Amino acid sequence: MNTQHTGVGLRSWIAALVAIAHLYACSAPSTADGSTPTDATIEGGTSFSATIGPEGGELTAGSYGMTLYIPPNIVAQPTTFTVRVAEPSRYPTPGELLGPVFEFGPDGFDFVREVRLSATPSRRPGDGEEAVLAVLDTAQNRWVPLERSYESGNVATGDNRVIGRTTHFSAYTTIKTTSFAHPQCRMLQRDPGINTANSLTITGATPVRRTAFGGLEWSSEWIATAPMITISGRAVLDGRGQWAAWRAGGTLAGMPRPSPVGFAITGRQWSITVDWRALAASGHVALSIDEFCQGDYDIGIVCGPGCSGAATDAGVDATADARPPVRCAAGSAALTAPPPTSMVVAGNTLIGVHNGTTDALQTFDVRAPTTPAPLATRPLLTNAPRQVAARGSTVFVTDGPRLVAFDVSNPSSPTELGAYNFDTDATLRAALGNPGTRIDAMGVAVTATHVVAATTHRGLVVIDASNPSAMTRVGHSNAGTTSPRMVAVQGSRAYVLANENRICAPPPCNPPELRGAVIFDVSNAAMPQRLGVYSVTNVVPVSLAIEGNYLYLTATNSQYFVADVSNPAAPIQRGSVETNGSANSIAVASGKLFLASNNNDPHIQVYSLATPMALPVRFVDDILAPTGGGLAFAAGATHGYVASAGRLFVIDLACP
């Protein structure tokens, strides 16, 4: 193999893998006023110009056969680039030159990453020689071949181009040099069916867009239709190729090179089969496939809209628009009551609650998980935000000032076991400053031994529910939030979702308004201690989940946040992820993150948590049905459930 060839195409890495591979289309060249560039005779030769901005584009020297291609996100702002055609006689060793010299401007312009040049030589080199692109070394007054310059196309008929890369503007031309190419690669150059546009075949995927650069199909965009994808193409006789997968995150300059995997080239055909789900789960987002000779194919296969986006050459996220045809829905059932806003699975029973009084508690038989059957409903006393939690066959529901326990061992007839009233607890009221308004429970979760409830007026209360008919307060804290939304528990820590939206006269609020999550240590049930706060700004928190050292918090502005809470006193925000529609409910199951969202239709979005240090990679966004938003999500052993307006959807947790 040519030693200049790394075995890994460095031109493309693409964000996430289900289904899409992202290519950068060249924008049409334009002049400074936006019109199509035209030839303009100036002193010393002919000049061409094009204005190119962050979207990328190309500058072509008319019929002289030179093209400058600038990928997207290389140029920060619209810039007018020029190329002037010059006679070889003005430069050193004109006899070695195979065509005119091209002088690019602005003179000395440097690019942050490689751009591509391609040229058609005016004449052919002799036997044992080949054409390469070269740059003028002004210090030594000589031509230096560009690294990895190569010919593409049918050399025998003259239907070929010479391609190279650079990061700096100078004078460029084509020169002849001794051919060090493998004889099989010289055969490749004379075979127009190899390394040309649309020469790749991918089974298990449908092409969205295909583009060639200089006759070489170096990247493309696809939608996967199957977990396993086979990519094949034409190459040289009996050679070896390599492929590798880029990891998500960072730019090319900061990324380690992937370890290439060899594949055989038999005759003139090569083929590889990859499992995009496995690659995406390990944080890989792009494939780079190199054949035996100079030049390569770069194929990116990513997993759907947003799947941390489709990465450009520059390593910049550019969210894809197409939705992969991957379905996670495994069944559904009609709802006979208002859609639940909080749900939990207890054995073979799904329990849901909504914020009204009539039919507030609902039970479903999920012994056949793909066909849930509504069983029973029970009223509650108060119109209030609710959360439901379960321990065995006992479920706990917030109901305004009460925490209510139900026995669902017979889910067709749930029985109320008892209730604890926060507002009538004189000790708790005194600890919370004897507020003039009612103390309501807004969130509930269970630990191994107790029940933890978050209340208005900054209360966090630990309840002994070993006898649900006579629940008692064990401990409490007044360091919570005035507007709790829900509680999540992991180990000895409780996380309270906070959404304070207060009017303070005069401002600022004292204590400051709190939005995010309050973190408590509840290992000592009699004295829960506030450990720290994770704060977000300018959003309305809706739901949270905790997995290991990472907290995931959704907000109504179509995103969720990721925070490292290994040190709860000083949480570190890792970043945020854009979601498709309002992110209503979030949960972690089967090593993945499931998010129910609302973009007019109910969505279930599935993210990989295989690389916790990186932001989650989206596997899929499944639009369930045109029935309204996805309001709540709960996970069972093998399936999950999404509540929507009028319907309960079933999700296979193994998807994708």
PAMITI-851284 format. One record per residue (C-alpha): x, y, z; residue number from 1. Coordinates in pm, 1 decimal, padded with zeros to 6 digits. Last residue first. Layout:
// PAMITI-851284
X_Y_Z_NUM
...
This chain:
// PAMITI-851284
-03294.5_00001.1_01850.3_656
-03500.4_-00081.9_02035.1_655
-03442.7_-00338.1_02311.6_654
-03679.5_-00139.3_02533.9_653
-03969.3_-00227.7_02299.4_652
-04211.5_00062.4_02335.4_651
-04585.3_00036.0_02409.2_650
-04820.1_00328.8_02344.4_649
-05113.1_00438.3_02559.8_648
-05377.3_00637.8_02372.6_647
-05638.1_00912.2_02410.7_646
-05394.2_01200.7_02441.9_645
-05058.4_01039.1_02508.4_644
-04903.1_00809.8_02765.5_643
-04581.6_00633.3_02664.6_642
-04507.0_00287.4_02804.3_641
-04182.4_00091.5_02816.5_640
-04113.3_-00273.7_02753.4_639
-03881.2_-00549.0_02872.5_638
-03874.5_-00520.3_03251.9_637
-04099.8_-00217.1_03283.3_636
-04024.4_00143.9_03195.9_635
-04253.1_00442.9_03246.0_634
-04302.3_00748.4_03023.5_633
-04537.5_01045.6_03050.2_632
-04687.4_01315.6_02826.1_631
-04609.2_01221.1_02465.8_630
-04799.8_01486.5_02275.6_629
-05112.5_01456.2_02065.3_628
-05276.3_01178.6_01866.3_627
-05095.7_01174.6_01531.9_626
-04911.4_00848.6_01604.8_625
-04584.1_00719.6_01749.5_624
-04324.3_00943.6_01589.9_623
-04004.2_00750.5_01661.4_622
-03685.2_00949.7_01711.4_621
-03389.3_00713.0_01697.9_620
-03044.4_00630.3_01826.9_619
-02960.7_00968.2_01976.3_618
-02609.8_00992.7_02118.4_617
-02587.5_01099.5_02482.5_616
-02336.5_01377.3_02557.5_615
-01992.6_01238.8_02625.2_614
-01848.9_01131.6_02962.1_613
-02119.9_00867.3_02993.5_612
-02011.9_00678.9_02678.1_611
-02260.7_00392.0_02639.3_610
-02555.4_00612.9_02734.8_609
-02725.2_00577.3_02395.2_608
-03036.1_00785.5_02334.5_607
-03393.2_00687.8_02244.8_606
-03660.3_00941.6_02152.7_605
-04028.5_00857.9_02184.0_604
-04252.2_01107.1_02009.6_603
-04617.5_01197.3_02053.7_602
-04750.7_01424.7_01778.0_601
-04782.9_01804.1_01800.6_600
-04406.6_01807.1_01868.8_599
-04441.4_01657.7_02214.8_598
-04176.9_01450.5_02386.4_597
-04127.9_01122.1_02566.6_596
-03758.7_01060.7_02637.3_595
-03589.4_00726.7_02685.1_594
-03223.1_00707.6_02793.2_593
-03039.5_00386.9_02731.5_592
-02856.3_00124.9_02937.8_591
-03164.6_-00097.5_02953.1_590
-03365.7_00177.9_03123.0_589
-03320.6_00548.0_03203.4_588
-03620.8_00779.3_03219.0_587
-03737.6_01115.5_03081.5_586
-04075.8_01282.7_03056.8_585
-04194.9_01601.0_02887.5_584
-03926.0_01716.2_02642.2_583
-04108.1_01973.0_02431.1_582
-04051.1_01905.2_02062.2_581
-03771.8_01717.9_01885.8_580
-03494.4_01736.2_02138.8_579
-03177.4_01945.2_02149.6_578
-02911.3_01809.4_02384.2_577
-02747.0_02012.3_02660.0_576
-02399.9_02027.3_02806.3_575
-02175.8_01858.3_03061.0_574
-02292.8_02076.8_03348.7_573
-02073.9_02019.6_03651.3_572
-02236.2_01975.1_03992.6_571
-02051.1_02141.5_04282.7_570
-02177.0_02023.0_04621.8_569
-02310.1_01705.9_04462.2_568
-01959.0_01594.3_04362.0_567
-02037.0_01295.6_04139.5_566
-02319.0_01513.9_04008.3_565
-02206.2_01533.6_03645.2_564
-02482.5_01721.7_03464.3_563
-02669.0_01661.1_03138.2_562
-02939.7_01899.8_03020.2_561
-03246.7_01833.1_02810.4_560
-03384.2_02025.8_02520.5_559
-03705.1_02134.9_02355.2_558
-03768.7_02458.7_02545.6_557
-03998.4_02279.5_02790.2_556
-03707.6_02145.4_02991.3_555
-03564.5_01801.6_03063.3_554
-03305.4_01718.0_03328.9_553
-03060.0_01427.8_03307.1_552
-02833.1_01371.2_03608.9_551
-02513.2_01176.2_03578.2_550
-02301.5_01008.1_03845.5_549
-02474.2_00671.8_03811.3_548
-02808.4_00722.9_03639.0_547
-03048.3_00995.3_03752.9_546
-03364.6_01104.6_03577.7_545
-03540.7_01439.5_03563.2_544
-03862.0_01597.8_03442.5_543
-04012.5_01937.7_03360.4_542
-03764.2_02219.6_03420.6_541
-03879.1_02555.2_03273.6_540
-03589.6_02733.5_03103.2_539
-03411.5_03069.1_03132.0_538
-03144.1_02933.1_03363.7_537
-03034.7_02593.0_03490.1_536
-02909.5_02515.8_03839.3_535
-02776.2_02198.7_04004.7_534
-02797.1_02248.6_04378.1_533
-02601.0_02103.1_04666.9_532
-02581.7_01863.9_04958.5_531
-02902.4_01935.7_05151.5_530
-02913.9_01707.1_05454.5_529
-03192.3_01471.1_05558.9_528
-03196.7_01438.7_05940.0_527
-03417.1_01155.2_06069.3_526
-03371.6_00949.1_05752.1_525
-02994.2_00948.6_05791.3_524
-02896.4_00816.7_05446.7_523
-03121.8_01087.3_05301.4_522
-02846.5_01303.4_05145.9_521
-03018.6_01572.3_04942.8_520
-02969.2_01728.1_04596.4_519
-03183.4_02020.5_04478.2_518
-03245.5_02014.0_04103.1_517
-03296.5_02287.1_03844.0_516
-03462.6_02624.4_03888.3_515
-03419.8_02825.6_04206.7_514
-03504.4_03193.4_04250.3_513
-03255.2_03360.3_04481.4_512
-03328.0_03381.9_04854.4_511
-03389.8_03672.7_04838.7_510
-03528.3_03754.8_04497.0_509
-03362.7_04045.7_04321.4_508
-03575.1_04245.9_04295.8_507
-03792.7_04494.3_04484.2_506
-04037.9_04343.6_04483.1_505
-03979.0_03979.4_04389.5_504
-04207.7_03797.0_04149.2_503
-04139.8_03426.6_04171.0_502
-04091.4_03147.1_03919.6_501
-03940.2_02858.2_04111.4_500
-03913.6_02535.7_03914.8_499
-03735.4_02271.5_04119.4_498
-03683.5_01899.0_04056.9_497
-03588.8_01726.4_04381.7_496
-03303.8_01472.9_04375.2_495
-03277.4_01229.8_04666.2_494
-02950.2_01059.9_04754.7_493
-02889.2_00746.0_04961.6_492
-02898.7_00508.0_04665.1_491
-03069.1_00676.8_04373.6_490
-03392.5_00864.9_04433.1_489
-03596.3_01086.7_04200.3_488
-03846.8_01348.0_04319.8_487
-04093.9_01558.1_04122.3_486
-04214.6_01910.8_04054.8_485
-04101.5_02115.9_04354.4_484
-04198.1_02484.0_04370.4_483
-04090.2_02645.4_04698.3_482
-03768.6_02445.1_04697.3_481
-03584.2_02234.4_04954.2_480
-03388.5_02351.6_05258.7_479
-03668.8_02309.4_05517.9_478
-03567.3_01953.7_05598.1_477
-03762.2_01660.3_05744.2_476
-03740.8_01343.0_05945.0_475
-03932.8_01030.3_06041.5_474
-04289.4_01141.7_05955.4_473
-04544.6_00867.7_06015.3_472
-04760.5_00643.8_05795.1_471
-05043.5_00457.8_05969.2_470
-05233.3_00258.1_05703.8_469
-04915.9_00219.6_05498.0_468
-04743.2_00032.6_05784.0_467
-04378.2_00023.4_05670.7_466
-04449.2_00369.6_05534.9_465
-04198.3_00564.0_05747.2_464
-04191.5_00902.8_05577.3_463
-03897.8_01134.2_05498.1_462
-04005.1_01493.3_05427.7_461
-03839.9_01759.0_05211.1_460
-04008.5_02096.4_05255.5_459
-03915.8_02417.4_05081.6_458
-04257.7_02587.8_05118.1_457
-04421.0_02332.6_04884.8_456
-04353.7_01968.6_04946.5_455
-04107.3_01703.7_04832.0_454
-04176.6_01349.8_04952.4_453
-03937.9_01066.3_05037.3_452
-04074.2_00720.5_05124.0_451
-03863.8_00491.9_05341.5_450
-03661.9_00170.8_05364.3_449
-03499.3_00095.1_05028.2_448
-03587.6_00441.8_04902.0_447
-03920.6_00540.4_04749.1_446
-04008.1_00851.8_04549.7_445
-04266.1_01130.8_04580.6_444
-04329.6_01473.8_04432.0_443
-04566.7_01766.2_04480.3_442
-04689.9_01730.5_04839.7_441
-04890.0_02038.4_04936.2_440
-04855.7_02269.1_05236.2_439
-05154.0_02504.5_05236.9_438
-05104.3_02879.2_05246.2_437
-05025.5_03114.1_05534.9_436
-04696.9_02936.9_05600.2_435
-04606.3_02830.7_05954.4_434
-04231.5_02881.0_05892.4_433
-04152.6_02545.2_05730.6_432
-04032.2_02396.0_06059.9_431
-04353.6_02515.8_06225.8_430
-04567.2_02348.5_05959.6_429
-04368.4_02025.4_05997.9_428
-04425.0_02018.9_06372.5_427
-04794.8_02099.9_06330.7_426
-04857.0_01817.9_06079.5_425
-05201.6_01917.5_05944.9_424
-05064.1_02037.0_05607.8_423
-04853.4_01728.2_05551.6_422
-05145.3_01481.8_05567.2_421
-05047.6_01112.3_05554.8_420
-05289.3_00870.0_05389.7_419
-05402.2_00511.5_05429.7_418
-05460.8_00178.0_05261.4_417
-05669.1_00281.4_04959.2_416
-05764.3_-00028.7_04764.0_415
-05703.8_-00087.4_04393.6_414
-05972.4_-00313.0_04243.4_413
-05874.8_-00455.8_03907.2_412
-05511.9_-00422.9_04012.1_411
-05555.8_-00685.0_04285.7_410
-05215.0_-00653.6_04450.4_409
-05268.9_-00282.2_04385.6_408
-05272.7_-00166.7_04749.6_407
-05286.4_00210.2_04760.7_406
-05100.3_00465.7_04976.0_405
-05195.0_00835.9_04971.5_404
-04960.4_01128.0_05047.1_403
-05184.1_01420.9_05128.6_402
-05172.0_01800.7_05108.2_401
-05249.8_01795.9_04732.9_400
-05280.2_01429.9_04634.7_399
-04934.4_01275.0_04594.7_398
-04954.2_00903.6_04514.6_397
-04780.0_00606.8_04678.5_396
-04810.9_00256.3_04538.1_395
-04802.9_-00070.6_04729.3_394
-04774.4_-00394.4_04529.7_393
-04395.4_-00401.8_04555.3_392
-04274.5_-00053.2_04631.7_391
-04424.5_00198.5_04390.5_390
-04406.6_00568.5_04308.4_389
-04667.3_00809.1_04163.7_388
-04632.0_01183.0_04102.3_387
-04911.0_01434.9_04095.9_386
-04981.0_01797.3_04019.6_385
-05307.2_01894.8_04189.4_384
-05685.7_01884.8_04153.2_383
-05762.2_01737.0_04493.4_382
-05961.5_01450.7_04638.7_381
-05862.8_01144.4_04438.1_380
-06081.6_00917.9_04230.0_379
-06002.1_00555.0_04140.6_378
-05978.0_00385.6_03801.9_377
-05971.9_00021.8_03698.4_376
-05846.6_-00233.4_03447.4_375
-05720.5_-00082.6_03121.8_374
-05553.2_-00356.2_02910.7_373
-05195.6_-00328.3_02785.3_372
-05133.9_-00517.2_02458.6_371
-04759.3_-00521.6_02397.3_370
-04677.7_-00616.6_02756.8_369
-04904.5_-00921.9_02778.5_368
-04892.1_-00928.4_03159.6_367
-04938.7_-00552.0_03125.8_366
-05276.6_-00513.7_03302.7_365
-05347.6_-00142.9_03345.6_364
-05436.3_00064.3_03651.1_363
-05559.9_00422.9_03675.4_362
-05560.9_00676.4_03960.3_361
-05717.7_01018.9_03890.5_360
-06037.9_00874.3_03741.9_359
-06214.8_01190.6_03860.3_358
-05996.2_01424.5_04069.7_357
-05763.5_01585.6_03817.8_356
-05385.2_01590.8_03785.2_355
-05326.6_01253.9_03622.5_354
-05208.5_00922.4_03766.2_353
-05083.4_00600.5_03610.5_352
-05021.1_00251.5_03739.2_351
-04893.0_-00025.8_03512.8_350
-04939.3_-00372.8_03658.9_349
-04751.6_-00694.4_03590.0_348
-04483.3_-00621.0_03848.8_347
-04521.5_-00259.5_03955.0_346
-04469.8_-00025.4_03658.7_345
-04485.1_00349.8_03724.0_344
-04665.0_00639.4_03558.4_343
-04692.2_01019.1_03582.6_342
-04893.8_01257.3_03362.3_341
-05159.0_00996.9_03287.0_340
-05392.8_01055.6_02991.6_339
-05755.3_01128.7_03085.5_338
-05967.5_00811.3_03108.0_337
-06065.6_00530.8_02867.6_336
-05724.1_00519.5_02706.8_335
-05697.6_00315.5_02386.7_334
-05420.1_00058.2_02370.1_333
-05086.0_00041.2_02193.7_332
-04827.3_-00193.1_02048.5_331
-04456.2_-00243.6_01975.6_330
-04345.3_00111.2_01894.2_329
-03967.1_00128.3_01847.5_328
-03977.4_00203.0_01475.7_327
-03671.0_00276.9_01266.0_326
-03753.0_00452.3_00938.2_325
-03488.1_00718.7_00988.7_324
-03611.2_01077.0_01008.4_323
-03451.3_01324.8_00769.4_322
-03355.4_01667.8_00895.8_321
-02994.4_01621.4_00998.8_320
-02851.0_01845.7_01266.0_319
-02526.2_02011.4_01168.9_318
-02269.7_01958.1_01443.0_317
-01923.3_02089.3_01369.7_316
-01630.4_01850.6_01329.4_315
-01472.0_02057.3_01053.5_314
-01552.9_01802.4_00787.9_313
-01911.6_01821.2_00905.9_312
-02074.4_01621.5_01180.4_311
-02429.5_01500.7_01145.4_310
-02615.5_01586.1_01458.7_309
-02588.2_01454.9_01811.1_308
-02833.2_01194.9_01684.4_307
-03008.6_01521.5_01586.4_306
-03227.7_01355.7_01331.3_305
-03128.1_00996.9_01278.0_304
-02857.4_00755.6_01362.1_303
-02548.5_00824.2_01161.4_302
-02374.7_00656.2_00871.3_301
-02080.2_00848.5_00732.7_300
-01899.6_00710.7_00428.8_299
-01558.2_00838.1_00328.6_298
-01423.4_00676.6_00010.9_297
-01056.9_00709.0_-00063.4_296
-00791.3_00849.8_-00290.0_295
-00453.3_00690.6_-00348.9_294
-00465.8_00315.1_-00396.1_293
-00589.6_00016.4_-00195.8_292
-00930.6_00138.3_-00092.5_291
-01010.3_00346.2_00211.8_290
-01340.3_00342.1_00400.9_289
-01411.8_00597.8_00671.4_288
-01717.6_00527.5_00883.0_287
-01877.6_00786.6_01104.8_286
-02052.8_00820.7_01440.2_285
-01886.6_00601.5_01695.5_284
-02002.8_00639.5_02057.2_283
-01997.3_00274.1_02155.8_282
-02373.6_00242.3_02111.6_281
-02343.1_00405.5_01770.3_280
-02098.4_00138.7_01654.2_279
-02313.4_-00143.8_01787.5_278
-02624.2_00000.1_01623.6_277
-02442.4_00056.9_01294.1_276
-02356.0_-00311.9_01261.0_275
-02110.4_-00318.1_00971.6_274
-02068.3_-00535.2_00661.6_273
-01774.2_-00485.5_00424.7_272
-01735.8_-00539.1_00050.3_271
-01468.3_-00513.9_-00217.6_270
-01487.7_-00579.1_-00591.5_269
-01227.4_-00556.4_-00866.0_268
-01097.4_-00910.9_-00844.4_267
-01110.1_-00968.9_-00473.0_266
-01047.3_-00678.3_-00239.5_265
-01018.9_-00804.6_00117.4_264
-01097.6_-00603.3_00428.0_263
-00868.5_-00461.1_00692.8_262
-00983.8_-00282.5_01007.0_261
-00831.7_00056.3_01083.5_260
-00764.3_00169.9_01441.2_259
-00923.7_00511.0_01477.9_258
-00703.8_00818.7_01484.7_257
-00739.1_01007.0_01808.5_256
-00952.7_01319.3_01783.2_255
-00835.0_01671.1_01859.3_254
-00754.3_01783.6_01506.6_253
-01060.6_01606.8_01372.2_252
-01287.2_01810.2_01594.0_251
-01443.4_01705.7_01921.8_250
-01714.5_01453.6_01990.9_249
-01825.8_01120.9_01849.9_248
-01580.9_00843.4_01768.9_247
-01469.5_00777.0_01414.9_246
-01516.7_00431.0_01264.1_245
-01251.2_00250.1_01062.0_244
-01210.5_00086.1_00724.3_243
-00915.8_-00063.8_00543.9_242
-00846.9_-00206.5_00200.5_241
-00628.7_-00487.7_00072.1_240
-00552.0_-00573.5_-00287.4_239
-00642.7_-00847.9_-00534.0_238
-00707.1_-00631.0_-00840.1_237
-00801.8_-00272.0_-00769.0_236
-01130.9_-00120.1_-00654.5_235
-01502.9_-00145.0_-00716.6_234
-01754.8_-00091.0_-00440.2_233
-01938.5_-00245.2_-00148.6_232
-02108.6_-00135.3_00171.2_231
-02324.2_-00378.3_00368.6_230
-02542.0_-00241.1_00648.5_229
-02668.4_-00443.1_00943.6_228
-02939.5_-00286.7_01161.7_227
-03175.3_-00240.1_00865.7_226
-03339.0_00053.0_00684.7_225
-03055.2_00301.3_00722.2_224
-03097.6_00646.8_00570.9_223
-02798.8_00757.5_00361.8_222
-02576.7_01056.3_00293.3_221
-02262.3_01037.7_00083.4_220
-01888.5_01091.3_00092.9_219
-01580.7_01064.2_-00129.6_218
-01741.4_00971.7_-00457.1_217
-01443.9_01050.4_-00676.7_216
-01493.2_01226.2_-01011.4_215
-01330.8_01542.0_-00879.5_214
-01567.0_01543.5_-00584.2_213
-01873.5_01324.1_-00614.9_212
-02210.6_01374.1_-00450.0_211
-02486.0_01138.7_-00344.3_210
-02793.5_01240.6_-00147.2_209
-03065.1_01055.5_00041.5_208
-02952.8_00705.9_-00048.8_207
-03150.8_00417.7_00104.5_206
-02984.1_00175.4_00341.9_205
-02973.0_-00198.7_00413.3_204
-02757.9_-00251.3_00107.4_203
-02500.9_00010.4_00017.9_202
-02348.9_00027.0_-00330.4_201
-02065.9_00264.8_-00416.0_200
-01975.7_00373.8_-00770.2_199
-02228.0_00659.3_-00761.4_198
-01963.8_00908.5_-00879.8_197
-01635.0_00751.2_-00981.3_196
-01378.7_00563.0_-00777.5_195
-01374.8_00270.8_-01019.6_194
-01580.8_00237.3_-01338.4_193
-01351.8_00467.7_-01536.5_192
-01071.9_00209.3_-01524.3_191
-00743.4_00362.7_-01642.3_190
-00654.4_00507.3_-01302.7_189
-00721.7_00170.1_-01144.5_188
-00473.0_00003.6_-01378.6_187
-00211.1_00249.4_-01252.4_186
-00315.1_00140.8_-00904.3_185
-00250.1_-00222.0_-00996.5_184
00100.5_-00126.4_-01102.2_183
00161.3_00012.4_-00751.6_182
00222.5_00383.1_-00769.7_181
00576.7_00518.1_-00750.1_180
00543.6_00710.7_-01074.9_179
00833.0_00945.6_-01138.1_178
00709.8_01303.2_-01148.0_177
00522.5_01529.7_-01383.2_176
00387.8_01862.6_-01268.4_175
00043.8_02013.2_-01218.0_174
00026.4_02370.6_-01088.0_173
-00013.0_02570.5_-00770.0_172
00091.0_02920.2_-00657.4_171
00021.4_03007.4_-00293.5_170
-00273.7_02990.0_-00058.9_169
-00242.1_02768.7_00247.8_168
-00432.0_02471.6_00394.6_167
-00378.6_02227.8_00108.0_166
-00518.5_01912.8_-00047.1_165
-00467.7_01729.4_-00376.8_164
-00651.8_01594.3_-00680.8_163
-00533.4_01540.7_-01038.2_162
-00816.1_01497.2_-01287.5_161
-00899.9_01240.0_-01553.0_160
-01074.9_01201.9_-01885.9_159
-00752.3_01200.8_-02084.3_158
-00851.0_00880.0_-02261.1_157
-00582.4_00662.2_-02101.0_156
-00600.5_00847.1_-01768.9_155
-00961.1_00748.6_-01710.0_154
-01057.1_00903.8_-01378.4_153
-00867.3_01002.7_-01066.1_152
-00502.8_01103.6_-01031.7_151
-00339.6_01147.2_-00692.6_150
-00193.2_01407.0_-00458.0_149
-00137.6_01245.9_-00118.6_148
00090.5_01523.9_00004.1_147
00120.4_01805.8_-00245.2_146
00422.8_01781.8_-00472.7_145
00688.1_02051.5_-00412.8_144
00783.6_02292.7_-00695.3_143
01105.2_02490.8_-00657.4_142
01221.9_02839.9_-00569.1_141
01388.6_02726.3_-00244.1_140
01218.0_02983.5_-00017.3_139
00925.3_03027.3_-00258.4_138
00822.9_02659.9_-00236.6_137
00564.4_02660.2_-00515.5_136
00289.6_02403.4_-00465.9_135
00249.5_02083.1_-00668.3_134
-00040.5_01872.4_-00794.8_133
00064.9_01538.4_-00938.2_132
00080.9_01384.1_-01286.2_131
00248.1_01047.5_-01335.9_130
00566.0_00914.2_-01488.4_129
00683.4_00569.2_-01591.2_128
00588.3_00642.7_-01951.0_127
00565.4_01014.4_-02024.3_126
00353.9_01284.1_-01861.1_125
00022.6_01384.6_-02023.2_124
-00069.1_01734.7_-02139.9_123
-00300.0_02017.1_-02033.4_122
-00340.0_01857.7_-01690.8_121
-00695.1_01868.1_-01543.6_120
-00689.3_02019.0_-01195.0_119
-00834.8_01949.0_-00852.8_118
-00773.1_02139.8_-00531.6_117
-00920.7_02056.0_-00196.4_116
-00937.5_02246.8_00130.9_115
-00768.7_02126.7_00447.4_114
-00842.6_02275.7_00784.1_113
-00807.3_02613.5_00958.6_112
-00738.8_02777.0_00622.1_111
-00453.0_03023.0_00562.6_110
-00461.7_03307.1_00306.1_109
-00112.3_03398.4_00184.1_108
-00240.0_03602.7_-00109.6_107
-00615.0_03653.7_-00100.0_106
-00588.9_03497.9_-00343.4_105
-00481.6_03203.6_-00554.4_104
-00222.3_03195.9_-00833.7_103
-00276.8_02905.5_-01072.8_102
00013.2_02799.4_-01296.4_101
-00069.7_02661.6_-01639.5_100
-00035.4_02300.4_-01748.5_99
00186.6_01993.0_-01738.4_98
00484.4_02162.4_-01575.7_97
00818.4_01984.5_-01588.1_96
00944.3_02199.6_-01875.5_95
00862.4_02515.4_-01679.9_94
01139.4_02435.7_-01433.2_93
01093.2_02756.0_-01227.8_92
00806.9_03001.8_-01289.5_91
00726.1_03283.8_-01534.9_90
00744.7_03044.6_-01828.8_89
00455.4_02843.8_-01681.7_88
00204.5_03111.3_-01794.4_87
-00037.0_03240.7_-01527.7_86
-00407.5_03184.3_-01454.0_85
-00533.9_03399.0_-01167.1_84
-00757.0_03252.4_-00895.4_83
-00967.0_03463.1_-00661.5_82
-01147.7_03419.0_-00330.2_81
-01406.3_03664.7_-00196.3_80
-01484.4_03588.8_00168.2_79
-01819.6_03533.8_00339.4_78
-01753.6_03468.5_00709.1_77
-01597.1_03192.8_00922.0_76
-01451.0_02991.7_00633.2_75
-01399.2_02620.6_00705.5_74
-01751.9_02547.8_00826.8_73
-01859.7_02380.0_00503.0_72
-01597.4_02234.6_00265.2_71
-01390.4_02464.2_00038.7_70
-01339.2_02325.8_-00313.5_69
-01086.4_02495.6_-00543.8_68
-01125.2_02387.6_-00906.7_67
-00869.1_02403.0_-01189.8_66
-00948.4_02284.8_-01544.8_65
-00864.4_02594.6_-01749.1_64
-01216.8_02606.6_-01892.2_63
-01344.3_02842.1_-01622.0_62
-01109.3_02862.3_-01324.2_61
-01359.5_02717.1_-01078.2_60
-01416.9_02841.7_-00722.7_59
-01613.6_02610.0_-00495.8_58
-01852.0_02622.7_-00204.0_57
-01878.4_02612.4_00174.3_56
-02176.5_02698.8_00392.1_55
-01951.7_02912.3_00615.4_54
-01891.4_03162.0_00331.9_53
-01767.3_03162.5_-00026.5_52
-01754.4_03459.6_-00266.2_51
-01620.4_03348.7_-00604.3_50
-01353.4_03491.0_-00833.9_49
-01188.6_03422.6_-01169.0_48
-00883.1_03581.4_-01332.2_47
-00728.0_03557.3_-01677.0_46
-00370.2_03654.5_-01751.8_45
-00083.2_03899.9_-01704.6_44
-00279.6_04222.3_-01687.6_43
-00644.5_04142.3_-01639.3_42
-00902.7_03959.8_-01849.4_41
-01221.6_03887.5_-01659.3_40
-01393.2_03548.4_-01683.8_39
-01730.8_03537.4_-01511.3_38
-01850.9_03435.3_-01166.0_37
-02229.3_03377.1_-01124.4_36
-02388.2_03665.0_-00937.3_35
-02390.1_03719.9_-00559.0_34
-02241.8_04069.4_-00561.5_33
-01901.7_03943.6_-00446.6_32
-01907.3_03679.8_-00717.2_31
-02067.0_03341.6_-00680.3_30
-01974.8_02979.3_-00673.5_29
-02258.3_02728.4_-00630.6_28
-02262.1_02557.8_-00294.2_27
-02077.5_02231.7_-00265.2_26
-02274.1_01955.6_-00097.9_25
-02130.3_01821.9_00223.8_24
-02204.8_01464.9_00289.2_23
-02378.6_01317.8_00594.4_22
-02455.5_00955.3_00651.9_21
-02790.9_00881.6_00822.4_20
-02933.9_00597.0_01006.6_19
-02890.2_00477.6_01260.2_18
-02533.4_00600.7_01365.7_17
-02436.8_00947.1_01542.5_16
-02227.0_01250.2_01420.4_15
-02027.2_01227.6_01115.0_14
-01660.5_01228.1_01057.8_13
-01527.5_01311.5_00714.0_12
-01207.7_01414.6_00546.7_11
-00963.5_01207.5_00744.6_10
-01007.2_00894.3_00534.0_9
-00826.4_00616.9_00724.0_8
-00581.0_00380.2_00564.8_7
-00307.6_00642.4_00610.5_6
-00210.7_00662.2_00244.9_5
00132.3_00817.2_00199.7_4
00289.8_00477.1_00238.5_3
00123.7_00349.7_-00077.0_2
00000.0_00000.0_00000.0_1
